[in-house]
Amino acid sequence: MPVQASNFALNHMACPRLSPIDLVDAARELGMGAIELRNDVKENSIADLDTAKAVAKKAAAAGIEVLSINALYPFNIWNDERAAQAEKLAALCSASSATGLVCCPLVSAEYNAPARERAEGLKAALTGLKPILEKYKLKGFVEVLGFPISSLRLKQDAVDAIRAIGAENIYGLVHDTFHHRGAAEQVMYPQMTGLVHVSGVVDPAISFDDMLDAHRVFVDANDRLDSVDQVRELLATGYKGYISFEPFADELWHLEDPVGAVRESLEFMLRELAD
């Protein structure tokens, strides 16, 4: 089946100046099938139950699925504070009719725990979060971050931890084309992937080890991440979920026509994936 606009989703970071309600309208205008809400887009963050419920109502009327709230951070440093944060976000997910909660690991140059301690901490976090997700009937979307100072860089490590606690029915991976390339990870896990994030890096001067969120723009013909090829491979090997636009560059806050910028990238990806 050919890829269509309805197979794509709109992450709030792609249009951060829109309100959550306006994000639903933008996705519908673009012909997309879903949105991702965020808790880090300033005044447009999803932060209270009333707004979450309003988004759920608006999305249902528009035929738009709410995929997630992004994100629980740093989910792999599990403690009472993180559990309380997870409970609040899970309640917001439920109120907004979101499918799941995106979980991101600690990124810090000061974190130098050995590999075994990291692995045990990851399993403890997944174990601690599991009953909260089950309570609210949510999926946990584990997004490994490919930065050199990330405490969880490889999807292999996430897969091992999820399998070790027998929670494949609760957790899925986020395959982020930026982080996959940044970590130089070769293996993909389409059967365990619950969500795909796409963005592009076009700056020819930046190395993959040095690229940051600020370098993430919309995917176009100059993309150095091979995002289209990554998506093509995932789809060819069994991935059936949404492909969500998630650029991060500061310039996105100043675009006069953010929906038009998304449309241009969407049309490019559709053409490329049709070949």
N, C-alpha and C positions, 0 to 999 in steps of 0.2 A: 504494500500500500504506500503510495507516495506521501512524503511529508507535506503537511499543510500548515497554514498559520495557526490553526486550532491546536496543533501539537506543541505550540510555544507558550511560554508564560512570561509575565512581566514582573520582575523583581523591583521592589520600590526604590532601590538604589539607582535604577536606570532613569527614574523620573522623580528625584527626591523632593522637588518643590510641590508636587501634587499632594493633596490630602489623600488619606486612605480611600475615601469615597470616590474622589476623582480618578484614583488609580484603577478602580473597577471600570469606570467609563472609558479610560484610555485603552485598557485591554480589550474591551468590547469593540471599540472603534478600530483597533488593529486586527480584529478577527481572531485574537488569541483565546486560549481556552481557560487560562488560570492566572492568578496573581500570587506573589509572595509579599507578605507584610514584613515590616522591620521595626525594631525597637531602637534604632540608631540614626534616624533621619530627622533629628531636631524636633521641631514642633509638629511634624507630620508622623512621628512615631506612634505606633499602636501602644497605648499606655493605660487605657481604662476599659472597663467592661462595657460601658454604654457605647463607646465608639466601636468596639469589637462587634457588638450585636448589630449595630447599624451597618457595618461592612457585610456581615453575614446576610442580612436582609437584602441589601443592595445587590450583592453578588448572586444570590439565589434568583432574584428577579431578572438579572442580566444573563443568566446562564453561564456564569463564570465561577470556576472552582477556586477556593482558597487553599493553597498548598501548604503554607507554613508561616510561622513567625520566625524571623531570623534576628538574633540568635541567643542561645544560652552560652555565655562565655565567662570564664574558661571552664567548660563543663568537666574537664578531666582533673581539675583540682577540686575534689569533692569534700564538702564540709557542710556544717549547718547553714551557713550563709548561702551556699550554692543550692542546697535543697529548698530553701525558702524562695530563692529566685526562680528555681525550676517550677515550683508550685504556682507562683504568680503567673509565669509565662504560659504554663499549661492551661490555667484557667482562661487566660486571654485567647489561647488557641481554640479551646472548646467554644468560647462565646462567639468567636469569629467564624466558626465552622471549618477551621483549618484541619488539614489531614495530619499534620505533624509539626514538630519543633526541630529547627536546625540547631545542632550542637557543635560549637567550635572550640578547639583546644587552645591552651595557653601559648602565646607567642612572646618570648622574653629571652634576651641574651643572658639574663641572670639565673635562669633555670638550668641547672646542670646535673639533675638527677641521673644516675646510671640507667641503662636500658631496662634492667630487671625491675627497678623501682617504678619507672614510667609505665611499664606493662602492668604491674600490679595496681598502680593508681588508676589506670585506664579501666581495668576490669572492675575495680571498686566503684568507680563513677558510673559505669554502665549498670552495675548491679543496684546502686542506690537510686538511680534515675528511673529504672524499670517500673517500679510500682506506681510512681507518679504518672508516667505515660499510660500505664494500664488503667489507672483510675479515671483518666480523662479520655480513654480510647484513642490514643494518639500514637503515631509512629515517631521514632527518634531518627532524624536524618543526621548522621555523623559526617561532618565535613573536615577532612584532614587538610591542613594548611601547609603548602610546600615551601614556605620561607625557611632559610637555613637555621633560623633561631626558633622554629616551631617545635613544640614539645610532642607533636604527632604529625609527622611529615608524610608517612606512607600509608596508603590504603591497606596494604598487606597487614600492617600492625593492627589496624582497626578491625579487619576481618578476623584475624586470629583471636582478638579479645571478644568479639561478638559471639564467635563460635564456641569459645572456651566457657562462656556462661550460658550457652544454649538459648540465645535470644534473637535468633534470625527472624523470628516472626514479629519482633518489636522494632528492631533497628535495620536501617538501610543506609547505604553510603550516598554521599553527595559527590558526584564526579564533577569537579570544577576544572575547566580546561586550562585556566591560568595556573592553578596549583599543581595540576598533573604535570604540566610542562616544567614548572619551577622545581619540582622535586625530582625531575628526570625519571619518573616512574614509568615503566613500560607496560606493566600488566594492568588490564582493565577487568572489572568485575561486573559485567552487565546484569547478571542475575541477582546480584546483591545491591544494585544501584537503584535508589528510590527517586533520585532527582539529579538533573544535570544543570550546571551553571555555565554560561558561556560569556566570555569577554575577549577582547583582543589587545595585543600589545603591538604598536606600530613603530615605536621609537627604535631606530636602527643602532643607536649608540649604547643602549642599556644591555647588560648581560642578563641571562636568566637567573643567575644567583643574586643579582642586585635589583631586580624588578620588584616594585612595590604596588600596593593598591592604587596609588596615584597614577600609575602608568596604564591602568586598565581602561580601555575605551570600547566602543562598539566594534564588533567584528566587521571587517571589510577586506578588500583584496590585498591589503598590506599587512594583514595579521601575521605575526611571527610565531604564534602559539600553535598553528595548525588546528584551530578550533573546529573548523568544518570537518577535517579529516578525523578528528577525535569523535565527533558526533556521528559521522558516517560509520565508523567502526563499531561504536556502541550499538547503533541501530541494527547493523548487519549481524551482530552477535547476540541479539535478543532483548536489548533494552526497549521498553515500551512506554516509558513515562514521559514527562514534560521536559522541554528544553527551555530553561529560564534565562533571560537576559540579565546579567549582573555585572555591568561595568562599575567602576568606582572613582574615576578621575574627578578631581575637583571641578573641572569645567562643566560637568553635568549640572551643577547647581546654577549655572548661568546661561544655559541654552534657552534661546527664545522659543524654540519649537521642539521640546524634548520628544513628543510623540512622533514628529516627523523624522527625528534622528533614529528612533527605534524602527520606524517603518522602513527606512532606507537600509538598515542593517538586516532586518527581517527579510526583505525582498532579496537581498544579496544571498543570504543563507539558503533561502528557498530555491533560488536558481542553482546554486552550487550543489545542493543535496538532490536536486532533480536529475543531475547528470549521471 
